[in-house]
Amino acid sequence: MFGSSKGTLASVVVEYFEADELKYREEEIDGKPIFRIGFSGKNSSYRGIVRVNEELFQVTIYFLLESNVPEEKRHIAAEYLTRANYGLIIGNFEMDFSDGEVRYKTSIDVEGGQFTVPMVKTLFAANLLTLDRYYPGLMKVLWSDMDPEAAITEIEAE
């Protein structure tokens, strides 16, 4: 499929997966490669999706929480995620208000440049480390009624 095409962005993503011996599933959606991967962090397990757009020279990595935020808690979760986003350098949290899906996104546009395996590794590390770092605070906000500002202060003090 896509990952086997030498010199493509998708081939670099596959090279990273294979170098780190990561299990992944490759799909095609609307003619574009999608890679699915699971990852376990210190605090939880996450589902990953890598989208590659060869025409626009873009690679986007999403890692999603295993469960969605209940409707009645989405506003408090949004406050927490907005506070978490403030000051982040690589990537950001997103929440779909229609279903409560929470994900962390890292991406890169490499038009005019060279996409490398170390770049993929950096995107993955920034994504997973940040998501896993802020996960406990989100859980406290959702299930212990902790104030979002207090939860961020606690997380960022560690």
N, C-alpha and C positions, 0 to 999 in steps of 0.2 A: 504494500500500500504506500502511503506517503513517506513513512520513515525510511524507506529503502531508497528514496531518491537522493543520490549524492549531491552535496552542496546546497541543500535546502535548509530552511530553518527547522523543519520537522526532523531532518536527519540529525541535526545537532542535538535536538531534544532527545531523540532515541539514543544517540551516542552517550549522553549523560546518564540515561536510565541504565543502559547496558554496562557502562563503566562502574556505576555504583550498585550493580546487580539488583535493580529495583524492578518489581513486577508491575506491569502496566497493560492496559488494553487500548488498542488503537481503533478509532472509528472515523467515519466520515459523515459530516453534517453540512448540507448545502455545498458540497464539493470542497470543504475545508477539513483538514485533519483535527481531530480531537483525541486527546490522550486522557485516560482515566487512571487514577492511581490512589491507593490508600496509604495513610501514614499515621503512625502512632507517636504522639508527643509525650511529654512528661505528664501532662494533665488530662489528655483526652485523645481520641482517635478522630481523624478527619478524612473527608473524601476530597480528592483533588481532581481538577480538570485543567488541562493545558490546551488552549486554543491557539492555533497557528494560522496567521493570515499572510501567505507568501506574497500576495499582490501588494499589500500595504507594508510589508516588512515588519510585522508586529507579532509578538508572542505575549500571551496573557496567561497567567497562572492564578487559579482560584483554589482555595481550600475552604471547604464548607463544614459547618458544625453538623453533627450527626442528627440533631433534632432542631425543629424550628421554634421560634419564640411564640408563645401563645398570644393571641390577639390582644388580650387585656393588658399585656406587659410590653407591647411593642414601643410605646412612647418612652417608657423608662429605659428600655434597651437602646433606643435611638439616642437618648441623652448620653448614656454610657459610651456607646460607640463613637459619638461625635467628640466627646472628651478624650477618648483614646486616640482618635485620629489627629488631634491637635499636636503638631510637632513631629509627627512621624515623617521620616524622610523617604523611605522606599515602601510604597504601597499604602493601602487604606482599607478600612472596614466598610462593608456595604450591608444593608438589610433591605429586603424586599417587604414593604409594608403589606402587600396583598397576601403573602403566605408566611411571613416571619423567617424566611431563610436568611441566615447570616453567613457571610463569607469574607475572606480577606483576599485582596487582589494585589498582585505585583505584575508589572508589565514593562515591556521595552519596545522601542521603535528603533530598528537598526538600519534604516534607509541610509545608504551611502557608507555603511560601515561593515564590519565583520562580526558575525554572531558566533560566539565560542562556547564550549562546554563550561569553562569557569563562569561565564555570564549566567548560564542556566542555573548552575549550582548556587550562585549568589541570589538569584531570584527565588529559588526554592528555600534557601536558608532564611532569607529575610521574611518570607511569607510564613513559614512554619514556626519560626522562633517567635515572631510577633503574635501570631494567632494563639499559640500555646501560652505565651506570657500573659495575655489579657483574658484568656478563657476563665480562670478562677474568679476574677472580678465580676465578669458578666454573670456567672452562676450565682454569686452572692447577691447581685442586684435583683436577679430574677426570683430566687428562691429563699433568700434570707431578708428580703426587703431592705438591703443595705442601700444607702444613698449613693448614686452614681459618682458624685464628686469624691466622697470618702473612699469608694472602691478604687478609683483611679489613683488617688493619693497613696493608698496602701500598696497597690501594684507597682507604681513607679518608685516607691521608696525601697523596694527590694533590690 
